[in-house]
Amino acid sequence: MVARVTARIEGRMDIQIAGIVQDSIVDGPGFRCAVFTQGCRHACPACHNPQSWDENGGTRRDAGDVLREILENPLTDGVTLTGGEPFLQAAACAELAAGAREAGLNVWTYSGFTWDELLALAETDGAAARLLDMTDVLVDGRFSEAEKSLGIKFRGSRNQRLIDVKQSRDSGAVVTLPD
């Protein structure tokens, strides 16, 4: 299964990553593989990952190798694409998400862009549209230190939303997961 799923992107695409964390329990439900993309232009004050801002930093990896690493862990319930800003590398992230979903994993994507900003981007950027389509739950919005809360699940500030992407797309309105 791993070989079949990873063969579809192996050698075709690179991704710049800040790191990978296996068995994360803070980046979505269950045991997740969190892929921290490298590069972010939002520069949110008090960002949890400022080392991921530099688009030339991190490590360049073959996306197929990253997907293989994700799928080789039998404990993984899902994949979280975070950062940095995954939509700055939308094509590679979309391929990772598609491979994860093909393997039966759910996909969460964290973005500093809002839902409306991503919908607008998706109208002109096919890779962004595909990443959005391959995402089950989107955590949207820039981190706001003024709205920081340790009492909410899976996000750092109250302005960020847990958006059910498919239901939101189907209904034409933002559908959020309950807290």
Residue frames as qw, qx, qy, qz and C-alpha x, y, z in Angstrom:
[[0.000, 0.885, 0.465, 0.000, 0.00, 0.00, 0.00],
 [0.302, -0.793, 0.095, 0.520, 2.74, 2.50, 0.96],
 [0.398, -0.181, 0.590, 0.679, 4.67, 1.85, -2.26],
 [0.236, 0.563, 0.694, 0.381, 1.55, 2.21, -4.42],
 [0.087, -0.931, -0.338, 0.111, 0.46, 5.48, -2.80],
 [0.339, -0.753, 0.211, 0.523, 3.92, 7.07, -2.68],
 [0.548, 0.073, 0.594, 0.584, 4.84, 6.07, -6.25],
 [0.273, 0.805, 0.492, 0.189, 2.38, 8.63, -7.59],
 [0.007, -0.999, 0.032, -0.043, 4.51, 11.59, -6.41],
 [0.749, -0.452, 0.269, 0.403, 7.99, 10.13, -5.87],
 [0.546, -0.074, 0.404, 0.730, 10.70, 12.01, -7.71],
 [0.215, 0.672, 0.524, 0.477, 8.19, 14.49, -9.10],
 [0.158, -0.855, -0.131, -0.476, 8.05, 17.20, -6.50],
 [0.449, 0.068, -0.543, 0.706, 10.11, 18.75, -3.74],
 [0.392, -0.830, -0.311, -0.246, 8.82, 20.36, -0.58],
 [0.247, 0.464, -0.460, 0.716, 10.66, 22.71, 1.76],
 [0.668, -0.585, -0.437, -0.145, 9.94, 21.67, 5.34],
 [0.172, -0.730, 0.428, -0.504, 10.84, 23.00, 8.78],
 [0.131, -0.273, 0.904, -0.302, 10.26, 19.58, 10.35],
 [0.664, -0.181, -0.592, -0.420, 8.06, 16.56, 10.83],
 [0.302, -0.294, 0.691, -0.587, 6.55, 15.47, 14.14],
 [0.480, -0.128, -0.833, -0.243, 5.17, 11.94, 14.39],
 [0.435, -0.437, -0.763, 0.192, 2.43, 11.05, 16.89],
 [0.029, -0.162, 0.179, -0.970, 1.38, 14.64, 17.58],
 [0.139, -0.543, -0.821, 0.106, -1.74, 14.98, 19.72],
 [0.070, -0.617, -0.272, 0.735, -2.02, 18.78, 19.59],
 [0.072, 0.313, -0.448, -0.834, -2.41, 19.32, 15.82],
 [0.645, 0.007, -0.423, -0.636, -5.80, 17.67, 15.41],
 [0.829, -0.292, 0.262, -0.399, -7.55, 14.57, 16.79],
 [0.996, 0.046, 0.035, 0.071, -5.78, 11.26, 17.32],
 [0.612, -0.439, 0.384, 0.535, -2.15, 10.51, 16.59],
 [0.528, 0.839, 0.105, -0.076, -1.13, 12.74, 13.72],
 [0.676, -0.006, 0.198, 0.710, 1.90, 13.28, 11.58],
 [0.056, 0.943, 0.141, -0.297, 2.45, 17.03, 11.56],
 [0.659, 0.277, 0.241, 0.656, 4.38, 18.34, 8.56],
 [0.156, -0.838, -0.107, 0.512, 5.72, 21.83, 9.27],
 [0.622, 0.636, 0.228, 0.396, 6.20, 23.59, 5.95],
 [0.477, -0.350, 0.008, 0.806, 8.94, 26.17, 5.58],
 [0.120, 0.200, 0.332, 0.914, 8.07, 29.72, 4.57],
 [0.091, -0.747, -0.647, 0.120, 5.47, 32.15, 5.85],
 [0.223, 0.385, 0.119, 0.887, 4.79, 35.78, 4.99],
 [0.396, -0.759, -0.444, -0.266, 2.16, 36.46, 7.67],
 [0.363, 0.291, -0.459, 0.757, 4.75, 37.18, 10.42],
 [0.540, -0.695, -0.360, -0.310, 2.18, 37.01, 13.20],
 [0.078, -0.638, 0.519, -0.563, 3.48, 38.61, 16.41],
 [0.530, -0.348, 0.666, -0.393, 4.20, 35.90, 19.04],
 [0.811, 0.276, -0.409, -0.316, 4.08, 33.15, 16.38],
 [0.868, -0.366, 0.327, -0.072, 4.76, 29.67, 17.78],
 [0.852, 0.080, 0.364, 0.367, 7.05, 28.82, 14.83],
 [0.169, 0.927, -0.128, -0.308, 8.96, 31.94, 13.72],
 [0.380, -0.452, 0.707, 0.388, 11.87, 29.74, 12.59],
 [0.531, 0.345, 0.748, 0.198, 9.57, 28.56, 9.78],
 [0.266, 0.846, 0.166, -0.431, 9.16, 32.03, 8.23],
 [0.040, -0.639, 0.561, 0.525, 12.28, 32.05, 6.03],
 [0.854, 0.412, 0.043, -0.315, 11.28, 30.57, 2.67],
 [0.576, 0.600, -0.551, 0.072, 14.92, 29.58, 2.06],
 [0.297, -0.494, 0.724, -0.379, 15.34, 27.87, 5.43],
 [0.870, -0.029, 0.344, -0.352, 14.49, 24.34, 6.49],
 [0.386, -0.256, 0.839, 0.284, 15.22, 21.24, 4.44],
 [0.598, 0.348, -0.357, -0.627, 14.28, 20.42, 0.87],
 [0.459, -0.083, 0.878, -0.109, 12.77, 16.92, 0.67],
 [0.234, -0.052, -0.782, -0.576, 11.19, 14.78, -2.00],
 [0.593, -0.157, 0.135, -0.778, 7.44, 14.81, -1.36],
 [0.846, 0.021, -0.483, -0.225, 7.26, 11.07, -2.06],
 [0.493, 0.139, -0.702, 0.495, 9.82, 10.41, 0.68],
 [0.226, -0.175, 0.418, -0.862, 7.84, 12.59, 3.10],
 [0.772, -0.078, -0.152, -0.613, 4.64, 10.71, 2.25],
 [0.756, 0.085, -0.644, 0.079, 6.42, 7.38, 2.75],
 [0.202, 0.173, -0.652, 0.710, 7.62, 8.54, 6.19],
 [0.502, -0.142, 0.188, -0.832, 4.05, 9.51, 7.10],
 [0.844, 0.014, -0.273, -0.461, 2.55, 6.21, 5.93],
 [0.591, 0.220, -0.745, 0.218, 5.15, 3.96, 7.54],
 [0.112, -0.168, 0.662, -0.722, 3.91, 4.83, 11.02],
 [0.289, -0.330, -0.866, -0.239, 1.07, 2.40, 11.81],
 [0.172, -0.497, -0.631, 0.570, -0.20, 4.61, 14.66],
 [0.003, 0.123, -0.150, -0.981, -0.98, 7.58, 12.42],
 [0.277, 0.583, 0.714, -0.271, -4.67, 8.57, 12.34],
 [0.355, 0.890, 0.283, 0.038, -4.21, 11.66, 10.19],
 [0.584, 0.149, 0.080, 0.794, -1.90, 14.22, 8.67],
 [0.079, -0.922, -0.242, 0.293, -1.63, 17.86, 9.63],
 [0.547, 0.430, 0.137, 0.706, -0.08, 20.35, 7.22],
 [0.313, -0.904, -0.199, 0.213, 1.07, 23.37, 9.15],
 [0.596, 0.605, -0.045, 0.526, 3.95, 25.75, 9.09],
 [0.126, -0.116, 0.553, 0.815, 5.01, 28.07, 8.02],
 [0.553, 0.403, 0.144, -0.715, 2.21, 28.49, 5.52],
 [0.590, 0.089, 0.786, 0.160, 1.20, 25.35, 3.58],
 [0.533, 0.754, 0.372, -0.093, -0.52, 27.38, 0.85],
 [0.062, 0.844, -0.414, -0.334, 2.86, 28.86, -0.17],
 [0.014, -0.326, 0.911, 0.250, 3.72, 25.30, -1.28],
 [0.713, 0.149, 0.259, -0.634, 0.21, 24.33, -2.28],
 [0.743, 0.365, -0.475, -0.299, 1.15, 21.91, -5.08],
 [0.361, 0.279, -0.850, 0.263, 3.43, 19.76, -2.92],
 [0.296, -0.052, 0.668, -0.681, 1.08, 19.94, 0.06],
 [0.752, 0.201, -0.021, -0.627, -1.87, 18.94, -2.14],
 [0.670, 0.303, -0.670, -0.104, 0.07, 15.87, -3.29],
 [0.098, 0.177, -0.843, 0.498, 0.86, 14.91, 0.32],
 [0.504, 0.072, 0.417, -0.753, -2.78, 15.41, 1.26],
 [0.774, 0.258, -0.299, -0.495, -4.03, 13.38, -1.70],
 [0.522, 0.264, -0.804, 0.107, -1.67, 10.52, -0.85],
 [0.115, -0.099, 0.748, -0.646, -2.70, 10.61, 2.80],
 [0.649, 0.145, 0.207, -0.718, -6.39, 10.52, 1.90],
 [0.723, 0.288, -0.548, -0.306, -5.82, 7.69, -0.57],
 [0.375, 0.175, -0.850, 0.325, -4.27, 5.75, 2.34],
 [0.496, -0.562, -0.651, -0.122, -7.38, 6.39, 4.44],
 [0.393, -0.305, -0.396, 0.772, -6.02, 9.22, 6.61],
 [0.052, 0.924, 0.379, 0.016, -7.80, 12.50, 7.28],
 [0.514, 0.251, 0.013, 0.820, -6.07, 15.79, 6.54],
 [0.197, -0.902, -0.277, 0.267, -6.04, 18.99, 8.56],
 [0.526, 0.407, 0.066, 0.744, -4.40, 22.12, 7.16],
 [0.295, -0.753, -0.261, 0.527, -3.43, 25.15, 9.24],
 [0.432, 0.487, 0.277, 0.707, -3.29, 28.45, 7.37],
 [0.178, -0.375, -0.251, 0.875, -2.80, 32.08, 8.30],
 [0.189, -0.113, -0.457, -0.862, -5.12, 32.91, 5.39],
 [0.506, 0.150, 0.505, -0.683, -8.82, 33.15, 6.15],
 [0.540, 0.339, 0.770, 0.011, -11.42, 30.98, 4.45],
 [0.425, 0.850, 0.223, -0.215, -12.47, 33.88, 2.21],
 [0.003, 0.793, -0.511, -0.331, -8.87, 34.66, 1.26],
 [0.384, -0.200, 0.877, 0.209, -8.30, 31.00, 0.35],
 [0.553, 0.562, 0.609, -0.085, -11.48, 30.82, -1.73],
 [0.308, 0.908, -0.086, -0.270, -10.31, 33.88, -3.66],
 [0.168, -0.616, 0.720, 0.271, -6.83, 32.39, -4.09],
 [0.540, 0.074, 0.836, 0.054, -8.32, 29.09, -5.27],
 [0.559, 0.731, 0.285, -0.268, -10.12, 30.88, -8.11],
 [0.414, 0.848, -0.315, -0.102, -6.79, 31.71, -9.78],
 [0.006, -0.575, 0.813, -0.093, -4.42, 29.09, -8.32],
 [0.830, 0.014, -0.451, -0.328, -5.21, 25.48, -9.20],
 [0.517, 0.133, -0.744, 0.401, -2.76, 24.10, -6.64],
 [0.166, -0.116, 0.508, -0.837, -4.41, 26.09, -3.84],
 [0.724, -0.027, -0.122, -0.679, -7.82, 24.87, -5.00],
 [0.775, 0.080, -0.625, -0.048, -6.59, 21.28, -4.95],
 [0.268, 0.137, -0.723, 0.622, -5.06, 21.62, -1.47],
 [0.434, -0.089, 0.292, -0.848, -8.32, 23.06, -0.22],
 [0.812, 0.044, -0.317, -0.488, -10.21, 20.15, -1.83],
 [0.704, 0.119, -0.676, 0.182, -7.84, 17.60, -0.24],
 [0.034, 0.223, -0.601, 0.767, -8.27, 19.17, 3.22],
 [0.361, -0.497, -0.787, -0.054, -10.89, 17.76, 5.59],
 [0.347, -0.854, -0.322, 0.216, -10.52, 20.44, 8.27],
 [0.415, 0.562, -0.054, 0.713, -9.01, 23.88, 7.77],
 [0.426, -0.685, -0.312, 0.502, -7.77, 25.89, 10.73],
 [0.391, 0.662, 0.244, 0.591, -7.91, 29.40, 9.29],
 [0.173, -0.958, -0.084, -0.215, -6.71, 32.83, 10.27],
 [0.393, 0.557, -0.469, 0.561, -3.60, 34.49, 11.57],
 [0.572, -0.380, -0.587, 0.429, -2.59, 33.91, 15.16],
 [0.107, -0.779, -0.032, -0.617, -3.67, 36.84, 17.33],
 [0.372, 0.087, -0.673, 0.633, -1.81, 37.32, 20.59],
 [0.318, -0.172, 0.237, -0.902, -4.72, 39.44, 21.90],
 [0.821, -0.071, -0.096, -0.559, -7.04, 36.45, 21.38],
 [0.372, 0.317, -0.860, 0.148, -4.60, 33.77, 22.57],
 [0.752, -0.346, 0.199, -0.524, -6.23, 31.03, 24.63],
 [0.053, 0.324, -0.941, 0.077, -4.95, 27.83, 26.17],
 [0.477, 0.133, 0.702, -0.512, -8.55, 26.71, 26.72],
 [0.734, 0.482, -0.023, -0.478, -9.46, 25.99, 23.08],
 [0.823, -0.063, 0.536, 0.176, -8.64, 22.84, 21.15],
 [0.714, 0.262, 0.474, 0.442, -6.28, 22.66, 18.20],
 [0.327, 0.751, 0.152, 0.554, -5.69, 26.39, 17.70],
 [0.489, -0.046, -0.360, 0.793, -3.84, 29.19, 19.40],
 [0.077, 0.129, 0.194, -0.969, -6.28, 32.08, 19.31],
 [0.384, 0.441, 0.682, -0.439, -10.07, 32.47, 19.41],
 [0.417, 0.621, -0.147, -0.647, -10.25, 34.14, 16.00],
 [0.154, 0.307, -0.872, -0.348, -9.04, 30.95, 14.32],
 [0.792, 0.063, 0.149, -0.589, -11.75, 28.53, 13.18],
 [0.346, -0.118, 0.922, 0.125, -11.95, 24.77, 12.69],
 [0.558, 0.399, -0.122, -0.717, -13.71, 24.63, 9.31],
 [0.678, 0.157, 0.717, 0.038, -15.26, 21.50, 7.82],
 [0.018, -0.371, 0.494, 0.786, -14.13, 22.09, 4.24],
 [0.003, -0.220, -0.881, -0.419, -16.51, 19.72, 2.42],
 [0.036, -0.685, -0.700, 0.200, -19.60, 20.88, 4.30],
 [0.059, -0.675, -0.038, 0.735, -18.59, 24.51, 3.83],
 [0.016, -0.207, 0.641, 0.739, -18.09, 24.03, 0.12],
 [0.025, -0.374, -0.896, -0.238, -21.36, 22.13, -0.25],
 [0.088, -0.747, -0.596, 0.281, -23.41, 24.68, 1.70],
 [0.306, 0.680, 0.171, 0.644, -21.71, 27.84, 0.42],
 [0.336, -0.838, 0.131, -0.409, -21.25, 29.05, 4.01],
 [0.190, 0.476, -0.764, 0.392, -18.59, 28.40, 6.63],
 [0.864, -0.372, -0.241, -0.239, -19.40, 25.31, 8.70],
 [0.043, 0.630, -0.665, 0.399, -17.25, 25.04, 11.82],
 [0.616, -0.131, -0.764, 0.142, -16.61, 22.09, 14.09],
 [0.541, -0.787, -0.169, -0.246, -17.96, 22.42, 17.62],
 [0.049, 0.687, -0.583, 0.431, -15.54, 23.37, 20.38]]
